[in-house]
Amino acid sequence: MMALVWVIDIIVIIIKILGGRTQVNPVLRVGMWIAVLCVIALCTAVAAGLVVLLEHWLSSL
């Protein structure tokens, strides 16, 4: 349960940094935005791949 609290705290800190409420090096903020966009792109690619695999599996039935 305590690990969940730590994860939530980390997420809140990251959101504050990305939103500009916490003063950090601008390079760090840009790097974090790039990382967030890469994670979103990765999730989109995985979802698309799973849809394609599902379509292949359903067409073979």
N, CA, C, O and CB atoms as a CASP TS submission, in Angstrom:
PFRMAT TS
TARGET T0000
AUTHOR 0000-0000-0000
METHOD Language model
MODEL 1
PARENT N/A
ATOM      1  N   MET     1       0.830  -1.184   0.000  1.00  0.00           N
ATOM      2  CA  MET     1       0.000   0.000   0.000  1.00  0.00           C
ATOM      3  C   MET     1       0.877   1.252   0.000  1.00  0.00           C
ATOM      4  O   MET     1       0.557   2.245  -0.653  1.00  0.00           O
ATOM      5  CB  MET     1      -0.946  -0.004   1.211  1.00  0.00           C
ATOM      6  N   MET     2       1.969   1.195   0.727  1.00  0.00           N
ATOM      7  CA  MET     2       2.858   2.355   0.779  1.00  0.00           C
ATOM      8  C   MET     2       3.519   2.597  -0.574  1.00  0.00           C
ATOM      9  O   MET     2       3.812   3.741  -0.922  1.00  0.00           O
ATOM     10  CB  MET     2       3.928   2.162   1.861  1.00  0.00           C
ATOM     11  N   ALA     3       3.755   1.541  -1.333  1.00  0.00           N
ATOM     12  CA  ALA     3       4.352   1.700  -2.659  1.00  0.00           C
ATOM     13  C   ALA     3       3.403   2.477  -3.572  1.00  0.00           C
ATOM     14  O   ALA     3       3.856   3.272  -4.395  1.00  0.00           O
ATOM     15  CB  ALA     3       4.689   0.319  -3.276  1.00  0.00           C
ATOM     16  N   LEU     4       2.117   2.262  -3.440  1.00  0.00           N
ATOM     17  CA  LEU     4       1.139   2.992  -4.233  1.00  0.00           C
ATOM     18  C   LEU     4       1.189   4.485  -3.907  1.00  0.00           C
ATOM     19  O   LEU     4       1.080   5.319  -4.805  1.00  0.00           O
ATOM     20  CB  LEU     4      -0.272   2.437  -3.989  1.00  0.00           C
ATOM     21  N   VAL     5       1.349   4.818  -2.652  1.00  0.00           N
ATOM     22  CA  VAL     5       1.472   6.223  -2.244  1.00  0.00           C
ATOM     23  C   VAL     5       2.719   6.840  -2.861  1.00  0.00           C
ATOM     24  O   VAL     5       2.671   7.980  -3.324  1.00  0.00           O
ATOM     25  CB  VAL     5       1.520   6.346  -0.703  1.00  0.00           C
ATOM     26  N   TRP     6       3.824   6.120  -2.876  1.00  0.00           N
ATOM     27  CA  TRP     6       5.053   6.631  -3.480  1.00  0.00           C
ATOM     28  C   TRP     6       4.880   6.849  -4.977  1.00  0.00           C
ATOM     29  O   TRP     6       5.341   7.854  -5.517  1.00  0.00           O
ATOM     30  CB  TRP     6       6.214   5.669  -3.221  1.00  0.00           C
ATOM     31  N   VAL     7       4.226   5.924  -5.640  1.00  0.00           N
ATOM     32  CA  VAL     7       3.994   6.059  -7.084  1.00  0.00           C
ATOM     33  C   VAL     7       3.128   7.284  -7.360  1.00  0.00           C
ATOM     34  O   VAL     7       3.403   8.038  -8.293  1.00  0.00           O
ATOM     35  CB  VAL     7       3.323   4.782  -7.658  1.00  0.00           C
ATOM     36  N   ILE     8       2.092   7.487  -6.562  1.00  0.00           N
ATOM     37  CA  ILE     8       1.230   8.658  -6.735  1.00  0.00           C
ATOM     38  C   ILE     8       2.018   9.934  -6.505  1.00  0.00           C
ATOM     39  O   ILE     8       1.848  10.901  -7.248  1.00  0.00           O
ATOM     40  CB  ILE     8       0.029   8.596  -5.778  1.00  0.00           C
ATOM     41  N   ASP     9       2.885   9.960  -5.484  1.00  0.00           N
ATOM     42  CA  ASP     9       3.720  11.133  -5.230  1.00  0.00           C
ATOM     43  C   ASP     9       4.638  11.430  -6.408  1.00  0.00           C
ATOM     44  O   ASP     9       4.801  12.589  -6.791  1.00  0.00           O
ATOM     45  CB  ASP     9       4.547  10.928  -3.966  1.00  0.00           C
ATOM     46  N   ILE    10       5.232  10.404  -6.979  1.00  0.00           N
ATOM     47  CA  ILE    10       6.118  10.593  -8.127  1.00  0.00           C
ATOM     48  C   ILE    10       5.337  11.136  -9.315  1.00  0.00           C
ATOM     49  O   ILE    10       5.821  12.022 -10.019  1.00  0.00           O
ATOM     50  CB  ILE    10       6.812   9.272  -8.503  1.00  0.00           C
ATOM     51  N   ILE    11       4.141  10.619  -9.547  1.00  0.00           N
ATOM     52  CA  ILE    11       3.309  11.099 -10.650  1.00  0.00           C
ATOM     53  C   ILE    11       2.943  12.566 -10.453  1.00  0.00           C
ATOM     54  O   ILE    11       2.958  13.343 -11.407  1.00  0.00           O
ATOM     55  CB  ILE    11       2.037  10.249 -10.775  1.00  0.00           C
ATOM     56  N   VAL    12       2.618  12.944  -9.231  1.00  0.00           N
ATOM     57  CA  VAL    12       2.276  14.340  -8.940  1.00  0.00           C
ATOM     58  C   VAL    12       3.479  15.244  -9.185  1.00  0.00           C
ATOM     59  O   VAL    12       3.327  16.326  -9.752  1.00  0.00           O
ATOM     60  CB  VAL    12       1.785  14.488  -7.483  1.00  0.00           C
ATOM     61  N   ILE    13       4.665  14.823  -8.772  1.00  0.00           N
ATOM     62  CA  ILE    13       5.874  15.615  -8.993  1.00  0.00           C
ATOM     63  C   ILE    13       6.142  15.777 -10.484  1.00  0.00           C
ATOM     64  O   ILE    13       6.484  16.868 -10.939  1.00  0.00           O
ATOM     65  CB  ILE    13       7.083  14.961  -8.305  1.00  0.00           C
ATOM     66  N   ILE    14       5.989  14.701 -11.240  1.00  0.00           N
ATOM     67  CA  ILE    14       6.216  14.767 -12.691  1.00  0.00           C
ATOM     68  C   ILE    14       5.216  15.706 -13.347  1.00  0.00           C
ATOM     69  O   ILE    14       5.591  16.482 -14.226  1.00  0.00           O
ATOM     70  CB  ILE    14       6.117  13.364 -13.323  1.00  0.00           C
ATOM     71  N   ILE    15       3.956  15.655 -12.942  1.00  0.00           N
ATOM     72  CA  ILE    15       2.938  16.535 -13.515  1.00  0.00           C
ATOM     73  C   ILE    15       3.240  17.992 -13.177  1.00  0.00           C
ATOM     74  O   ILE    15       3.043  18.875 -14.011  1.00  0.00           O
ATOM     75  CB  ILE    15       1.535  16.148 -13.005  1.00  0.00           C
ATOM     76  N   LYS    16       3.716  18.249 -11.958  1.00  0.00           N
ATOM     77  CA  LYS    16       4.080  19.615 -11.590  1.00  0.00           C
ATOM     78  C   LYS    16       5.244  20.119 -12.436  1.00  0.00           C
ATOM     79  O   LYS    16       5.258  21.281 -12.842  1.00  0.00           O
ATOM     80  CB  LYS    16       4.438  19.688 -10.104  1.00  0.00           C
ATOM     81  N   ILE    17       6.209  19.263 -12.700  1.00  0.00           N
ATOM     82  CA  ILE    17       7.360  19.659 -13.521  1.00  0.00           C
ATOM     83  C   ILE    17       6.909  19.922 -14.956  1.00  0.00           C
ATOM     84  O   ILE    17       7.287  20.930 -15.552  1.00  0.00           O
ATOM     85  CB  ILE    17       8.464  18.565 -13.492  1.00  0.00           C
ATOM     86  N   LEU    18       6.099  19.013 -15.512  1.00  0.00           N
ATOM     87  CA  LEU    18       5.650  19.178 -16.894  1.00  0.00           C
ATOM     88  C   LEU    18       4.745  20.391 -17.051  1.00  0.00           C
ATOM     89  O   LEU    18       4.754  21.042 -18.096  1.00  0.00           O
ATOM     90  CB  LEU    18       4.923  17.929 -17.363  1.00  0.00           C
ATOM     91  N   GLY    19       3.975  20.694 -16.035  1.00  0.00           N
ATOM     92  CA  GLY    19       3.065  21.831 -16.097  1.00  0.00           C
ATOM     93  C   GLY    19       3.721  23.163 -15.832  1.00  0.00           C
ATOM     94  O   GLY    19       3.101  24.204 -16.051  1.00  0.00           O
ATOM     95  N   GLY    20       4.956  23.167 -15.367  1.00  0.00           N
ATOM     96  CA  GLY    20       5.668  24.415 -15.128  1.00  0.00           C
ATOM     97  C   GLY    20       5.493  24.993 -13.741  1.00  0.00           C
ATOM     98  O   GLY    20       5.925  26.117 -13.485  1.00  0.00           O
ATOM     99  N   ARG    21       4.875  24.259 -12.845  1.00  0.00           N
ATOM    100  CA  ARG    21       4.674  24.777 -11.490  1.00  0.00           C
ATOM    101  C   ARG    21       5.910  24.613 -10.623  1.00  0.00           C
ATOM    102  O   ARG    21       6.042  25.290  -9.603  1.00  0.00           O
ATOM    103  CB  ARG    21       3.499  24.083 -10.836  1.00  0.00           C
ATOM    104  N   THR    22       6.823  23.720 -11.014  1.00  0.00           N
ATOM    105  CA  THR    22       8.074  23.510 -10.302  1.00  0.00           C
ATOM    106  C   THR    22       9.212  23.982 -11.198  1.00  0.00           C
ATOM    107  O   THR    22       9.290  23.599 -12.365  1.00  0.00           O
ATOM    108  CB  THR    22       8.256  22.011  -9.897  1.00  0.00           C
ATOM    109  N   GLN    23      10.091  24.814 -10.649  1.00  0.00           N
ATOM    110  CA  GLN    23      11.198  25.354 -11.424  1.00  0.00           C
ATOM    111  C   GLN    23      12.296  24.307 -11.549  1.00  0.00           C
ATOM    112  O   GLN    23      12.895  23.888 -10.558  1.00  0.00           O
ATOM    113  CB  GLN    23      11.744  26.642 -10.776  1.00  0.00           C
ATOM    114  N   VAL    24      12.547  23.896 -12.785  1.00  0.00           N
ATOM    115  CA  VAL    24      13.631  22.962 -13.078  1.00  0.00           C
ATOM    116  C   VAL    24      14.345  23.460 -14.329  1.00  0.00           C
ATOM    117  O   VAL    24      13.907  24.412 -14.975  1.00  0.00           O
ATOM    118  CB  VAL    24      13.095  21.494 -13.270  1.00  0.00           C
ATOM    119  N   ASN    25      15.445  22.803 -14.654  1.00  0.00           N
ATOM    120  CA  ASN    25      16.185  23.110 -15.857  1.00  0.00           C
ATOM    121  C   ASN    25      15.266  22.879 -17.070  1.00  0.00           C
ATOM    122  O   ASN    25      14.613  21.840 -17.161  1.00  0.00           O
ATOM    123  CB  ASN    25      17.479  22.242 -15.949  1.00  0.00           C
ATOM    124  N   PRO    26      15.216  23.847 -17.999  1.00  0.00           N
ATOM    125  CA  PRO    26      14.340  23.674 -19.172  1.00  0.00           C
ATOM    126  C   PRO    26      14.694  22.444 -20.007  1.00  0.00           C
ATOM    127  O   PRO    26      13.820  21.860 -20.647  1.00  0.00           O
ATOM    128  CB  PRO    26      14.407  24.910 -20.051  1.00  0.00           C
ATOM    129  N   VAL    27      15.952  22.051 -20.005  1.00  0.00           N
ATOM    130  CA  VAL    27      16.350  20.859 -20.753  1.00  0.00           C
ATOM    131  C   VAL    27      15.689  19.629 -20.149  1.00  0.00           C
ATOM    132  O   VAL    27      15.252  18.738 -20.877  1.00  0.00           O
ATOM    133  CB  VAL    27      17.889  20.699 -20.761  1.00  0.00           C
ATOM    134  N   LEU    28      15.614  19.575 -18.832  1.00  0.00           N
ATOM    135  CA  LEU    28      14.940  18.458 -18.159  1.00  0.00           C
ATOM    136  C   LEU    28      13.462  18.424 -18.523  1.00  0.00           C
ATOM    137  O   LEU    28      12.911  17.355 -18.790  1.00  0.00           O
ATOM    138  CB  LEU    28      15.107  18.565 -16.631  1.00  0.00           C
ATOM    139  N   ARG    29      12.818  19.588 -18.535  1.00  0.00           N
ATOM    140  CA  ARG    29      11.389  19.647 -18.861  1.00  0.00           C
ATOM    141  C   ARG    29      11.144  19.191 -20.300  1.00  0.00           C
ATOM    142  O   ARG    29      10.210  18.430 -20.555  1.00  0.00           O
ATOM    143  CB  ARG    29      10.845  21.080 -18.657  1.00  0.00           C
ATOM    144  N   VAL    30      11.969  19.646 -21.237  1.00  0.00           N
ATOM    145  CA  VAL    30      11.812  19.237 -22.642  1.00  0.00           C
ATOM    146  C   VAL    30      12.061  17.735 -22.776  1.00  0.00           C
ATOM    147  O   VAL    30      11.335  17.047 -23.494  1.00  0.00           O
ATOM    148  CB  VAL    30      12.785  20.034 -23.564  1.00  0.00           C
ATOM    149  N   GLY    31      13.070  17.232 -22.096  1.00  0.00           N
ATOM    150  CA  GLY    31      13.356  15.805 -22.142  1.00  0.00           C
ATOM    151  C   GLY    31      12.217  14.978 -21.579  1.00  0.00           C
ATOM    152  O   GLY    31      11.912  13.905 -22.101  1.00  0.00           O
ATOM    153  N   MET    32      11.585  15.462 -20.522  1.00  0.00           N
ATOM    154  CA  MET    32      10.453  14.740 -19.944  1.00  0.00           C
ATOM    155  C   MET    32       9.264  14.755 -20.895  1.00  0.00           C
ATOM    156  O   MET    32       8.556  13.755 -21.010  1.00  0.00           O
ATOM    157  CB  MET    32      10.059  15.349 -18.592  1.00  0.00           C
ATOM    158  N   TRP    33       9.032  15.882 -21.582  1.00  0.00           N
ATOM    159  CA  TRP    33       7.950  15.930 -22.554  1.00  0.00           C
ATOM    160  C   TRP    33       8.211  14.966 -23.705  1.00  0.00           C
ATOM    161  O   TRP    33       7.294  14.290 -24.172  1.00  0.00           O
ATOM    162  CB  TRP    33       7.772  17.351 -23.085  1.00  0.00           C
ATOM    163  N   ILE    34       9.453  14.901 -24.161  1.00  0.00           N
ATOM    164  CA  ILE    34       9.794  13.960 -25.231  1.00  0.00           C
ATOM    165  C   ILE    34       9.558  12.529 -24.763  1.00  0.00           C
ATOM    166  O   ILE    34       9.042  11.705 -25.518  1.00  0.00           O
ATOM    167  CB  ILE    34      11.265  14.146 -25.677  1.00  0.00           C
ATOM    168  N   ALA    35       9.934  12.230 -23.522  1.00  0.00           N
ATOM    169  CA  ALA    35       9.717  10.885 -22.981  1.00  0.00           C
ATOM    170  C   ALA    35       8.226  10.564 -22.899  1.00  0.00           C
ATOM    171  O   ALA    35       7.822   9.446 -23.218  1.00  0.00           O
ATOM    172  CB  ALA    35      10.363  10.753 -21.591  1.00  0.00           C
ATOM    173  N   VAL    36       7.412  11.511 -22.483  1.00  0.00           N
ATOM    174  CA  VAL    36       5.966  11.294 -22.396  1.00  0.00           C
ATOM    175  C   VAL    36       5.385  11.034 -23.786  1.00  0.00           C
ATOM    176  O   VAL    36       4.562  10.136 -23.963  1.00  0.00           O
ATOM    177  CB  VAL    36       5.270  12.513 -21.740  1.00  0.00           C
ATOM    178  N   LEU    37       5.817  11.822 -24.768  1.00  0.00           N
ATOM    179  CA  LEU    37       5.319  11.628 -26.128  1.00  0.00           C
ATOM    180  C   LEU    37       5.755  10.277 -26.696  1.00  0.00           C
ATOM    181  O   LEU    37       4.996   9.634 -27.421  1.00  0.00           O
ATOM    182  CB  LEU    37       5.808  12.758 -27.035  1.00  0.00           C
ATOM    183  N   CYS    38       6.975   9.846 -26.367  1.00  0.00           N
ATOM    184  CA  CYS    38       7.436   8.530 -26.816  1.00  0.00           C
ATOM    185  C   CYS    38       6.625   7.408 -26.182  1.00  0.00           C
ATOM    186  O   CYS    38       6.310   6.423 -26.849  1.00  0.00           O
ATOM    187  CB  CYS    38       8.917   8.347 -26.489  1.00  0.00           C
ATOM    188  N   VAL    39       6.288   7.542 -24.924  1.00  0.00           N
ATOM    189  CA  VAL    39       5.467   6.526 -24.249  1.00  0.00           C
ATOM    190  C   VAL    39       4.078   6.476 -24.878  1.00  0.00           C
ATOM    191  O   VAL    39       3.523   5.393 -25.069  1.00  0.00           O
ATOM    192  CB  VAL    39       5.361   6.823 -22.727  1.00  0.00           C
ATOM    193  N   ILE    40       3.513   7.639 -25.201  1.00  0.00           N
ATOM    194  CA  ILE    40       2.201   7.663 -25.851  1.00  0.00           C
ATOM    195  C   ILE    40       2.278   6.992 -27.217  1.00  0.00           C
ATOM    196  O   ILE    40       1.395   6.213 -27.577  1.00  0.00           O
ATOM    197  CB  ILE    40       1.687   9.113 -25.994  1.00  0.00           C
ATOM    198  N   ALA    41       3.334   7.289 -27.982  1.00  0.00           N
ATOM    199  CA  ALA    41       3.498   6.667 -29.303  1.00  0.00           C
ATOM    200  C   ALA    41       3.681   5.158 -29.171  1.00  0.00           C
ATOM    201  O   ALA    41       3.140   4.398 -29.973  1.00  0.00           O
ATOM    202  CB  ALA    41       4.702   7.283 -30.048  1.00  0.00           C
ATOM    203  N   LEU    42       4.432   4.722 -28.174  1.00  0.00           N
ATOM    204  CA  LEU    42       4.639   3.296 -27.955  1.00  0.00           C
ATOM    205  C   LEU    42       3.327   2.599 -27.604  1.00  0.00           C
ATOM    206  O   LEU    42       3.036   1.522 -28.124  1.00  0.00           O
ATOM    207  CB  LEU    42       5.668   3.072 -26.847  1.00  0.00           C
ATOM    208  N   CYS    43       2.547   3.202 -26.734  1.00  0.00           N
ATOM    209  CA  CYS    43       1.250   2.606 -26.366  1.00  0.00           C
ATOM    210  C   CYS    43       0.319   2.527 -27.567  1.00  0.00           C
ATOM    211  O   CYS    43      -0.412   1.548 -27.723  1.00  0.00           O
ATOM    212  CB  CYS    43       0.584   3.417 -25.246  1.00  0.00           C
ATOM    213  N   THR    44       0.340   3.551 -28.417  1.00  0.00           N
ATOM    214  CA  THR    44      -0.482   3.538 -29.619  1.00  0.00           C
ATOM    215  C   THR    44      -0.050   2.419 -30.560  1.00  0.00           C
ATOM    216  O   THR    44      -0.888   1.724 -31.134  1.00  0.00           O
ATOM    217  CB  THR    44      -0.407   4.888 -30.332  1.00  0.00           C
ATOM    218  N   ALA    45       1.262   2.249 -30.715  1.00  0.00           N
ATOM    219  CA  ALA    45       1.770   1.197 -31.596  1.00  0.00           C
ATOM    220  C   ALA    45       1.424  -0.187 -31.049  1.00  0.00           C
ATOM    221  O   ALA    45       1.056  -1.077 -31.816  1.00  0.00           O
ATOM    222  CB  ALA    45       3.292   1.332 -31.769  1.00  0.00           C
ATOM    223  N   VAL    46       1.535  -0.374 -29.760  1.00  0.00           N
ATOM    224  CA  VAL    46       1.196  -1.666 -29.150  1.00  0.00           C
ATOM    225  C   VAL    46      -0.292  -1.953 -29.319  1.00  0.00           C
ATOM    226  O   VAL    46      -0.675  -3.079 -29.638  1.00  0.00           O
ATOM    227  CB  VAL    46       1.579  -1.683 -27.650  1.00  0.00           C
ATOM    228  N   ALA    47      -1.130  -0.941 -29.107  1.00  0.00           N
ATOM    229  CA  ALA    47      -2.570  -1.133 -29.272  1.00  0.00           C
ATOM    230  C   ALA    47      -2.904  -1.490 -30.720  1.00  0.00           C
ATOM    231  O   ALA    47      -3.728  -2.369 -30.971  1.00  0.00           O
ATOM    232  CB  ALA    47      -3.336   0.134 -28.845  1.00  0.00           C
ATOM    233  N   ALA    48      -2.268  -0.813 -31.665  1.00  0.00           N
ATOM    234  CA  ALA    48      -2.513  -1.117 -33.082  1.00  0.00           C
ATOM    235  C   ALA    48      -2.051  -2.533 -33.412  1.00  0.00           C
ATOM    236  O   ALA    48      -2.736  -3.250 -34.142  1.00  0.00           O
ATOM    237  CB  ALA    48      -1.792  -0.095 -33.992  1.00  0.00           C
ATOM    238  N   GLY    49      -0.909  -2.941 -32.891  1.00  0.00           N
ATOM    239  CA  GLY    49      -0.424  -4.297 -33.120  1.00  0.00           C
ATOM    240  C   GLY    49      -1.352  -5.343 -32.540  1.00  0.00           C
ATOM    241  O   GLY    49      -1.589  -6.379 -33.161  1.00  0.00           O
ATOM    242  N   LEU    50      -1.877  -5.081 -31.359  1.00  0.00           N
ATOM    243  CA  LEU    50      -2.814  -6.032 -30.752  1.00  0.00           C
ATOM    244  C   LEU    50      -4.111  -6.118 -31.547  1.00  0.00           C
ATOM    245  O   LEU    50      -4.700  -7.193 -31.655  1.00  0.00           O
ATOM    246  CB  LEU    50      -3.116  -5.632 -29.306  1.00  0.00           C
ATOM    247  N   VAL    51      -4.559  -5.002 -32.100  1.00  0.00           N
ATOM    248  CA  VAL    51      -5.765  -5.025 -32.926  1.00  0.00           C
ATOM    249  C   VAL    51      -5.521  -5.852 -34.183  1.00  0.00           C
ATOM    250  O   VAL    51      -6.387  -6.624 -34.594  1.00  0.00           O
ATOM    251  CB  VAL    51      -6.202  -3.589 -33.300  1.00  0.00           C
ATOM    252  N   VAL    52      -4.352  -5.699 -34.797  1.00  0.00           N
ATOM    253  CA  VAL    52      -4.019  -6.481 -35.992  1.00  0.00           C
ATOM    254  C   VAL    52      -3.948  -7.966 -35.654  1.00  0.00           C
ATOM    255  O   VAL    52      -4.465  -8.796 -36.401  1.00  0.00           O
ATOM    256  CB  VAL    52      -2.680  -6.009 -36.598  1.00  0.00           C
ATOM    257  N   LEU    53      -3.310  -8.308 -34.531  1.00  0.00           N
ATOM    258  CA  LEU    53      -3.251  -9.712 -34.124  1.00  0.00           C
ATOM    259  C   LEU    53      -4.638 -10.271 -33.843  1.00  0.00           C
ATOM    260  O   LEU    53      -4.929 -11.413 -34.198  1.00  0.00           O
ATOM    261  CB  LEU    53      -2.370  -9.870 -32.890  1.00  0.00           C
ATOM    262  N   LEU    54      -5.487  -9.487 -33.215  1.00  0.00           N
ATOM    263  CA  LEU    54      -6.863  -9.913 -32.956  1.00  0.00           C
ATOM    264  C   LEU    54      -7.611 -10.140 -34.254  1.00  0.00           C
ATOM    265  O   LEU    54      -8.360 -11.109 -34.380  1.00  0.00           O
ATOM    266  CB  LEU    54      -7.597  -8.879 -32.103  1.00  0.00           C
ATOM    267  N   GLU    55      -7.416  -9.258 -35.220  1.00  0.00           N
ATOM    268  CA  GLU    55      -8.085  -9.404 -36.514  1.00  0.00           C
ATOM    269  C   GLU    55      -7.630 -10.667 -37.229  1.00  0.00           C
ATOM    270  O   GLU    55      -8.448 -11.374 -37.818  1.00  0.00           O
ATOM    271  CB  GLU    55      -7.818  -8.182 -37.392  1.00  0.00           C
ATOM    272  N   HIS    56      -6.324 -10.961 -37.183  1.00  0.00           N
ATOM    273  CA  HIS    56      -5.816 -12.192 -37.792  1.00  0.00           C
ATOM    274  C   HIS    56      -6.373 -13.432 -37.093  1.00  0.00           C
ATOM    275  O   HIS    56      -6.733 -14.413 -37.744  1.00  0.00           O
ATOM    276  CB  HIS    56      -4.284 -12.211 -37.749  1.00  0.00           C
ATOM    277  N   TRP    57      -6.440 -13.378 -35.773  1.00  0.00           N
ATOM    278  CA  TRP    57      -6.941 -14.524 -35.020  1.00  0.00           C
ATOM    279  C   TRP    57      -8.434 -14.744 -35.292  1.00  0.00           C
ATOM    280  O   TRP    57      -8.885 -15.880 -35.443  1.00  0.00           O
ATOM    281  CB  TRP    57      -6.697 -14.319 -33.511  1.00  0.00           C
ATOM    282  N   LEU    58      -9.185 -13.656 -35.352  1.00  0.00           N
ATOM    283  CA  LEU    58     -10.622 -13.797 -35.598  1.00  0.00           C
ATOM    284  C   LEU    58     -10.912 -14.242 -37.026  1.00  0.00           C
ATOM    285  O   LEU    58     -11.895 -14.944 -37.264  1.00  0.00           O
ATOM    286  CB  LEU    58     -11.335 -12.482 -35.315  1.00  0.00           C
ATOM    287  N   SER    59     -10.074 -13.845 -37.979  1.00  0.00           N
ATOM    288  CA  SER    59     -10.311 -14.267 -39.361  1.00  0.00           C
ATOM    289  C   SER    59      -9.968 -15.737 -39.569  1.00  0.00           C
ATOM    290  O   SER    59     -10.434 -16.348 -40.531  1.00  0.00           O
ATOM    291  CB  SER    59      -9.499 -13.406 -40.322  1.00  0.00           C
ATOM    292  N   SER    60      -9.160 -16.313 -38.683  1.00  0.00           N
ATOM    293  CA  SER    60      -8.803 -17.720 -38.832  1.00  0.00           C
ATOM    294  C   SER    60      -9.820 -18.665 -38.191  1.00  0.00           C
ATOM    295  O   SER    60      -9.713 -19.882 -38.341  1.00  0.00           O
ATOM    296  CB  SER    60      -7.443 -17.962 -38.232  1.00  0.00           C
ATOM    297  N   LEU    61     -10.781 -18.127 -37.496  1.00  0.00           N
ATOM    298  CA  LEU    61     -11.793 -18.973 -36.842  1.00  0.00           C
ATOM    299  C   LEU    61     -12.827 -19.476 -37.823  1.00  0.00           C
ATOM    300  O   LEU    61     -13.745 -20.199 -37.436  1.00  0.00           O
ATOM    301  CB  LEU    61     -12.485 -18.211 -35.728  1.00  0.00           C
TER
END
